[in-house]
Amino acid sequence: MTDSNQTPATSQFNRHKGMKLAGALTLAATVLAGCSTVQLDPLKDQEIADAIKSDEQLFQRMAPAISEPLDVNTAMARALKYNLDHRVKLMEQALSHQGFELAKLDMLPMLAANAGYTSRNNVDASRSESVLTGIESLEPSTSVDQEYTDAELKLSWNVLDFGVSYLKAKQEADRVLIAGNARKDIMAKLLQQTRAAYWRAAVTQRLKPRVNELLAEAEFALGRLEQIQEQKLRAPLEVLQEKRRLLSVIRSLRSLQRSADSAEIELATLINQPPGERLPLAIPRQIPELQELPEMDVEELERIALANSGEYLGQLYNARIAQREARKSMLRMLPGLEFSYSGNYNSNSYLYNNAWAQAGVRISWNIMRVFAYGDIQDQNESREQLVEAQRLAANMATIARVNLGWQQYKNSLEAANLAQRFEELDEAIASFSEQARASSAISGTRSLVDKAKALNTAMTNALAYADAQEAFGGFLSTLGFNPVPFDYQTHTVDELAMKLDQGFENWQEQHLESYNDMFEAADASTTQQKEDDPA
């Protein structure tokens, strides 16, 4: 029952209060019901199996099967085209470029469109009363329809935001260049890894038939010794000692087999091929000779490396980014001037003009940022010092890598030459042992041990050659040498392999000598500055 003392306004207020309470309870119930329906939803076995199957099909489509034996340049070309880690870096660079394009859009004026629909369950009315007497001066009235639509199209441009967006776009441009240099470093490292894995796989695959043959011979001899031991045809201690020597041979040969298998798996991973499949390699009959070290001063090589180092160049770009960040922080302290122009529409029937245009100029200034000037200046100085320290650290790291790469390649050349001499010596010993065995001068076990030593030395020599190839690739990588053409993705594997081969053949002329003019000009500029400013 309604209280007779309640006024119509009070009754209407109570109804509105009840409606608000009911709406709040309904909203709370809906939210709680939604929260209770969210449960753990682990992937089903079938979904996991489908994902695995889908990935297998993607692998097959991404990297075509190998139809012809691979040489080292073709292996590197396939790594560039199909290596998954390299694809990730390529996508990161594309994402960085997209960020640059979006940053440029921030410099444009803002064009915003708004539209809406409004509906009330009662009339939007109001009454007026005298400020002096408190007596109602007008009866309740309205100037708004219970239902109406409105729309606005507004063009605005803030001068301060434009300046900040311009500096941000320049920063994003530098980040694109940083990503590009980082990808070049990844390319160089990928070429080095592929070169090393290819030669390890090639030299071990070349010796694998000899390993298998000698392993079969050793296992056959071990079986004969076990028969002799069972029949007690020889002294037990002598048989046990020979068995131990044969087992040592077998263990060594098994280790050589594992080295060959792991090298092929590593190469298959780099060129995105199934690791379990045997890779056909175009192993040359005559292993190419190792290249000599360039006849240049190490200091010149250090400067060339710095000019090509993605890490060092990245720090130079970071210095520009830090400078623009400092300008942005100072720019934000200035007042902002905004120009706007908009077209408006409202369907309210009480309006005299339902459509109108509006222009405006507004200035805004966050005065509190002025009081933070000292802190902002300190932050900019700290950022500048950090960037300088990072640049010097990158400089030193690059120089250290060049010297280390130079020394490692020099040491690997010496190790390869020494390993070659050991192989020749052990092969001669094994040949004499085989002749002595044929004449029954020594036992078969002794001959097998000598042959195993010779084979192990041959494998050591082969791996020393592969290590030297890896060190050579590492040395080129420290110099920033990159024979990959800019548009390499448009080339086939064979075309790319040919360009890589040409690049590596002429790397000294194309890479080292091309920087002489640049450094001579820099030295001349420095000399001129010293003459102009002796102080």
C-alpha positions in Angstrom: 0.0 0.0 0.0 1.3 3.5 -0.9 1.8 5.9 2.0 -0.7 8.8 1.6 1.8 11.3 2.9 4.3 10.6 0.0 4.4 13.3 -2.6 4.5 12.3 -6.3 8.2 13.3 -6.5 9.0 11.1 -3.5 7.1 8.2 -5.0 8.9 8.6 -8.3 12.3 8.8 -6.5 11.6 5.5 -4.6 10.7 3.8 -7.9 13.9 4.9 -9.4 15.8 3.8 -6.4 14.2 0.3 -6.6 15.0 0.1 -10.3 18.6 0.9 -9.7 18.9 -1.7 -6.9 17.3 -4.3 -9.1 19.6 -3.4 -12.0 22.7 -3.6 -9.8 21.6 -7.0 -8.4 21.0 -8.3 -11.9 24.4 -7.1 -13.1 26.1 -8.7 -10.1 24.3 -12.0 -10.6 25.4 -12.0 -14.3 29.0 -11.3 -13.5 29.1 -14.1 -10.8 27.4 -16.5 -13.2 30.0 -15.7 -15.9 32.9 -16.2 -13.4 31.6 -19.6 -12.3 31.5 -20.8 -15.9 35.3 -20.2 -16.5 37.1 -23.5 -15.7 40.4 -25.1 -16.6 40.3 -26.3 -20.2 43.5 -28.4 -20.9 44.2 -29.4 -24.5 42.7 -32.7 -25.6 45.0 -35.5 -26.9 43.4 -35.3 -30.3 44.1 -31.6 -30.5 47.8 -32.2 -29.6 48.0 -34.9 -32.2 46.4 -32.7 -34.8 48.9 -29.9 -34.1 51.8 -32.3 -34.4 50.5 -33.6 -37.7 49.9 -30.1 -39.0 53.5 -29.1 -38.0 54.9 -32.1 -39.9 53.0 -31.1 -43.0 54.3 -27.5 -42.6 57.9 -28.8 -42.3 57.5 -30.7 -45.6 56.1 -27.7 -47.4 58.7 -25.2 -46.0 61.8 -27.2 -46.9 61.7 -29.2 -50.2 63.4 -32.6 -50.1 67.1 -32.7 -51.3 67.2 -34.1 -54.8 71.0 -33.8 -55.5 74.1 -34.1 -53.2 74.8 -31.0 -51.3 78.0 -29.0 -51.5 78.9 -26.4 -48.9 77.5 -23.4 -50.7 74.2 -25.2 -51.4 73.9 -26.2 -47.8 74.4 -22.5 -46.7 71.9 -21.4 -49.3 69.3 -23.9 -48.0 70.0 -22.7 -44.4 69.3 -19.1 -45.4 66.1 -20.1 -47.2 64.7 -22.6 -44.8 66.3 -22.2 -41.3 63.5 -21.6 -38.8 65.5 -19.5 -36.4 66.5 -17.2 -39.3 62.8 -17.0 -40.3 62.0 -15.8 -36.8 64.6 -13.0 -37.1 63.2 -12.1 -40.5 59.7 -11.8 -39.0 61.0 -9.7 -36.1 62.5 -7.3 -38.6 59.2 -7.1 -40.5 57.4 -6.4 -37.2 59.9 -3.6 -36.4 59.2 -2.1 -39.8 55.5 -2.2 -39.2 56.0 -0.4 -35.9 57.9 2.3 -37.9 55.0 2.7 -40.3 52.5 3.0 -37.5 54.7 5.6 -35.8 54.5 7.7 -38.9 50.7 7.6 -38.8 50.8 9.1 -35.4 52.0 12.4 -36.9 48.8 12.8 -38.9 45.8 14.7 -37.5 43.3 12.7 -35.5 40.0 12.0 -37.3 37.4 10.6 -34.8 33.9 9.6 -35.6 31.3 9.2 -32.8 27.7 8.1 -33.0 25.2 7.1 -30.3 21.6 6.4 -29.4 19.9 7.5 -26.1 16.6 6.4 -24.7 15.0 7.2 -21.3 12.0 5.6 -19.7 10.6 9.0 -18.7 10.9 12.6 -19.7 14.1 14.5 -19.0 12.5 17.4 -17.3 13.6 20.0 -14.8 12.1 22.8 -12.7 13.4 26.1 -11.6 13.1 28.0 -8.3 14.1 31.5 -7.2 17.5 31.7 -5.6 16.3 34.5 -3.3 12.9 33.1 -2.1 13.2 29.4 -2.9 9.8 29.5 -4.6 9.3 27.5 -7.8 9.3 30.1 -10.7 8.5 27.8 -13.6 6.5 24.6 -14.0 8.6 21.5 -14.9 9.7 21.5 -18.5 11.9 19.6 -20.9 14.0 20.3 -24.0 15.2 16.8 -24.7 13.4 14.0 -26.5 13.1 10.7 -24.7 14.8 9.0 -27.6 17.4 10.7 -29.9 20.5 9.9 -31.9 23.7 12.0 -32.2 26.8 11.9 -34.4 30.1 13.7 -34.6 33.0 13.7 -37.0 36.0 15.6 -35.5 39.3 16.5 -37.0 41.9 17.6 -34.4 45.7 18.3 -34.6 47.9 18.9 -31.6 51.2 20.7 -32.4 52.9 19.2 -29.3 51.8 15.7 -30.1 53.0 16.1 -33.7 56.5 17.0 -32.4 56.6 14.1 -30.0 55.3 11.7 -32.7 57.9 13.0 -35.2 60.7 12.2 -32.8 59.1 8.8 -32.0 59.0 8.0 -35.7 62.7 8.8 -36.1 63.4 6.5 -33.1 61.4 3.7 -34.8 63.3 4.2 -38.0 66.6 3.7 -36.1 65.1 0.5 -34.5 64.3 -0.8 -38.0 68.0 -0.3 -38.9 69.1 -2.0 -35.6 66.9 -5.0 -36.5 68.3 -5.1 -40.0 71.9 -5.1 -38.7 71.0 -7.7 -36.1 69.6 -10.0 -38.9 72.9 -9.5 -40.8 74.8 -10.8 -37.8 72.4 -13.7 -37.6 73.0 -14.5 -41.2 76.8 -14.4 -40.7 76.5 -16.7 -37.7 74.2 -19.1 -39.6 76.7 -19.3 -42.5 79.5 -20.0 -40.0 77.4 -22.8 -38.3 76.4 -24.3 -41.6 79.9 -24.3 -42.9 81.2 -26.0 -39.8 78.5 -28.6 -39.7 78.8 -29.3 -43.4 82.5 -30.0 -43.2 82.2 -32.1 -40.0 79.5 -34.2 -41.7 81.5 -34.4 -45.0 84.8 -35.5 -43.6 83.2 -37.9 -41.1 80.9 -39.3 -43.8 84.0 -39.8 -46.0 85.7 -41.9 -43.4 82.5 -43.8 -42.3 83.0 -46.8 -44.7 86.5 -47.4 -43.3 85.1 -47.1 -39.7 82.4 -49.7 -40.5 84.8 -52.0 -42.2 87.3 -51.9 -39.4 84.6 -52.3 -36.8 83.3 -55.4 -38.4 86.9 -56.8 -38.6 87.5 -56.0 -34.9 84.2 -57.6 -33.8 85.0 -60.7 -35.8 88.5 -60.9 -34.2 86.9 -60.5 -30.8 84.5 -63.4 -31.5 87.5 -65.6 -32.4 89.3 -64.7 -29.2 86.2 -65.7 -27.2 86.2 -69.1 -28.9 89.9 -69.5 -28.2 89.2 -68.5 -24.5 86.4 -71.1 -24.2 88.6 -73.9 -25.8 91.6 -72.8 -23.7 93.9 -72.9 -26.8 96.1 -70.1 -25.5 97.2 -68.7 -22.1 94.3 -67.0 -20.4 96.1 -63.8 -19.4 97.3 -63.3 -23.0 93.8 -63.8 -24.4 92.3 -61.3 -21.9 94.9 -58.7 -22.7 94.2 -59.0 -26.4 90.4 -58.9 -25.8 91.0 -55.7 -23.8 92.9 -54.1 -26.7 90.2 -55.1 -29.1 87.5 -53.7 -26.9 89.4 -50.4 -26.8 89.5 -50.4 -30.6 85.8 -51.1 -30.8 85.0 -48.3 -28.3 87.1 -45.9 -30.3 85.4 -46.9 -33.5 81.9 -46.5 -31.9 82.9 -43.0 -30.8 83.9 -42.2 -34.4 80.5 -43.5 -35.6 78.7 -41.3 -33.2 80.7 -38.3 -34.3 79.7 -38.9 -37.9 76.0 -39.3 -37.0 75.8 -36.2 -34.8 77.4 -34.1 -37.4 74.8 -35.1 -40.0 72.0 -34.4 -37.4 73.4 -30.9 -36.7 73.6 -30.1 -40.4 70.0 -31.4 -41.0 68.7 -29.2 -38.3 70.4 -26.1 -39.7 68.9 -26.6 -43.2 65.5 -27.7 -41.9 65.6 -31.4 -42.9 64.4 -34.4 -40.9 67.3 -35.3 -38.6 66.8 -39.0 -39.0 67.3 -39.0 -42.8 70.8 -39.5 -44.3 72.0 -36.3 -46.1 73.6 -36.8 -49.5 76.7 -34.7 -49.5 78.8 -33.8 -52.6 82.2 -34.7 -51.0 85.0 -33.6 -53.2 87.8 -36.1 -53.9 90.4 -33.4 -53.1 89.5 -31.5 -50.0 89.9 -27.7 -50.7 92.9 -26.1 -49.2 92.4 -23.8 -46.3 92.8 -20.1 -47.0 95.7 -18.2 -45.6 95.2 -15.2 -43.3 94.9 -11.8 -45.0 98.0 -9.8 -45.2 96.6 -6.8 -43.3 97.4 -5.1 -40.0 95.1 -6.3 -37.2 94.2 -2.7 -36.4 92.8 -2.3 -39.9 90.8 -5.5 -39.5 89.4 -4.1 -36.2 88.2 -0.9 -37.9 86.5 -3.0 -40.6 84.9 -5.2 -38.0 83.5 -2.1 -36.2 82.2 -0.7 -39.4 80.2 -3.9 -40.0 79.4 -5.0 -36.5 75.6 -5.1 -35.9 76.2 -4.8 -32.2 78.4 -1.7 -32.4 76.2 0.0 -35.1 73.2 -0.8 -32.9 74.8 1.1 -30.0 75.4 4.1 -32.4 71.7 4.0 -33.3 70.8 3.7 -29.7 72.7 6.9 -29.0 70.5 8.7 -31.5 67.4 7.1 -30.0 68.6 8.3 -26.5 69.2 11.9 -27.9 65.6 12.0 -29.3 64.2 10.6 -26.1 65.8 13.5 -24.3 64.3 15.9 -26.8 60.9 14.3 -26.3 61.1 14.7 -22.5 62.0 18.4 -22.9 59.3 18.9 -25.5 56.6 17.6 -23.2 57.3 20.5 -20.9 56.0 23.0 -23.4 52.4 24.0 -23.8 50.2 22.1 -26.2 48.3 23.9 -28.9 45.4 22.0 -30.5 43.3 22.9 -33.5 39.9 21.2 -34.0 37.1 21.2 -36.5 34.0 19.0 -36.2 30.7 18.3 -37.9 27.8 17.5 -35.5 24.3 16.1 -35.8 21.6 15.6 -33.1 18.0 14.3 -33.8 16.6 16.1 -30.7 13.4 17.8 -32.0 13.7 20.6 -29.5 16.9 21.8 -31.1 16.6 24.8 -33.5 19.6 23.5 -35.5 20.0 19.8 -35.7 23.3 19.9 -37.7 26.2 22.3 -37.1 29.9 22.8 -37.6 32.3 23.8 -34.9 35.9 25.0 -34.9 38.1 25.6 -31.9 41.6 26.3 -30.7 42.8 25.1 -27.3 46.0 25.5 -25.4 47.0 23.2 -22.5 50.0 23.1 -20.3 51.0 20.7 -17.6 52.8 23.3 -15.3 53.8 20.6 -12.8 56.3 19.2 -15.3 58.2 22.4 -15.1 59.1 21.6 -11.5 60.5 18.3 -12.6 63.0 19.9 -15.0 65.9 19.0 -12.8 64.9 15.4 -12.5 64.3 15.2 -16.3 67.7 16.7 -17.0 69.4 14.2 -14.6 67.6 11.3 -16.3 68.7 12.5 -19.7 72.4 12.7 -18.5 72.2 9.3 -17.0 70.7 7.8 -20.2 73.5 9.5 -22.2 76.2 8.0 -19.9 74.6 4.6 -20.1 74.5 4.7 -23.9 78.1 5.8 -24.1 79.2 2.9 -21.7 77.2 0.4 -23.9 78.9 1.7 -27.0 82.4 1.4 -25.6 81.5 -2.1 -24.3 80.3 -3.1 -27.8 83.5 -1.6 -29.3 85.7 -3.5 -27.0 83.7 -6.8 -27.5 84.0 -6.4 -31.3 87.7 -5.8 -31.2 88.2 -8.8 -28.8 86.3 -11.0 -31.2 88.4 -10.0 -34.1 91.6 -10.7 -32.3 90.3 -14.0 -30.9 89.0 -15.0 -34.4 92.3 -14.2 -35.9 94.2 -16.2 -33.3 91.8 -19.1 -33.4 92.1 -19.4 -37.2 95.9 -19.1 -37.0 96.0 -21.9 -34.3 93.6 -24.1 -36.3 95.8 -23.8 -39.4 98.8 -25.0 -37.3 96.7 -27.8 -35.7 95.5 -29.0 -39.1 99.0 -29.1 -40.5 100.2 -31.1 -37.5 97.3 -33.5 -37.7 98.1 -34.1 -41.4 101.7 -35.1 -40.4 100.3 -37.4 -37.7 98.0 -39.1 -40.2 100.8 -39.7 -42.7 102.9 -41.2 -39.9 100.2 -43.5 -38.5 99.1 -44.6 -42.0 102.7 -45.7 -42.7 102.8 -47.6 -39.4 99.5 -49.3 -40.1 100.8 -50.3 -43.6 103.9 -51.9 -42.1 101.8 -53.6 -39.5 99.5 -55.1 -42.2 102.6 -56.4 -44.1 104.0 -57.9 -40.8 100.7 -59.5 -40.1 100.6 -61.1 -43.6 104.0 -62.6 -42.9 102.9 -63.6 -39.4 105.5 -61.4 -37.8 102.9 -59.8 -35.5 99.5 -60.8 -34.2 96.2 -59.8 -35.9 95.2 -57.9 -32.8 98.4 -55.8 -33.0 97.6 -55.0 -36.6 94.0 -54.1 -35.8 95.2 -51.8 -33.1 97.6 -50.0 -35.4 94.9 -49.7 -38.1 92.5 -48.3 -35.5 95.1 -45.8 -34.4 95.7 -44.7 -38.1 91.9 -44.4 -38.6 91.5 -42.4 -35.4 94.3 -40.1 -36.5 92.7 -39.7 -39.9 89.4 -38.8 -38.2 91.3 -36.4 -35.9 92.9 -34.8 -39.0 89.5 -34.6 -40.7 87.9 -32.9 -37.7 90.9 -30.6 -37.4 90.2 -29.5 -41.0 86.5 -29.0 -40.1 87.5 -27.0 -37.1 89.8 -24.8 -39.3 86.8 -24.3 -41.7 84.7 -23.3 -38.7 87.4 -20.9 -37.4 87.7 -19.4 -40.9 83.9 -18.8 -41.0 84.1 -17.4 -37.5 86.9 -15.0 -38.5 84.8 -13.8 -41.5 81.8 -13.4 -39.1 83.8 -11.2 -36.8 84.7 -9.0 -39.7 81.0 -8.6 -40.6 81.5 -10.2 -44.0 78.1 -11.0 -45.5 78.0 -12.3 -49.1 74.2 -12.7 -49.0 72.5 -10.5 -51.6 69.8 -8.1 -50.4 67.1 -9.8 -52.5 68.2 -13.3 -51.6 64.7 -14.5 -51.0 63.9 -14.0 -54.7 66.7 -16.4 -55.8 66.4 -20.1 -56.0 68.7 -22.3 -53.9 71.1 -22.9 -56.8 71.3 -19.2 -57.8 71.9 -18.3 -54.2 74.6 -21.0 -53.8 76.3 -19.6 -56.9 76.3 -16.0 -55.5 77.7 -17.3 -52.2 80.4 -19.1 -53.9 81.4 -16.0 -55.8 81.3 -13.9 -52.7 83.6 -16.3 -50.7 86.1 -16.5 -53.5 86.5 -12.8 -53.7 85.9 -11.9 -50.1 89.1 -10.0 -49.6 88.7 -7.8 -52.7 84.9 -7.2 -52.1 85.2 -6.7 -48.3 88.6 -5.6 -47.1 89.7 -3.4 -49.8 86.4 -1.6 -50.2 86.9 0.1 -46.8 90.3 1.6 -47.5 88.9 4.7 -49.1 86.4 5.2 -46.2 89.1 5.0 -43.5 91.5 7.2 -45.5 88.9 9.9 -45.8 88.2 9.6 -42.1 91.9 9.9 -41.3 92.2 12.9 -43.6 89.2 14.6 -41.9 90.7 14.0 -38.4 94.0 15.4 -39.5 92.3 18.5 -41.0 90.4 19.1 -37.7 93.6 18.9 -35.7 95.3 21.5 -38.0 92.3 23.8 -37.8 92.1 23.5 -34.0 95.5 22.8 -32.6 94.3 23.2 -29.0 
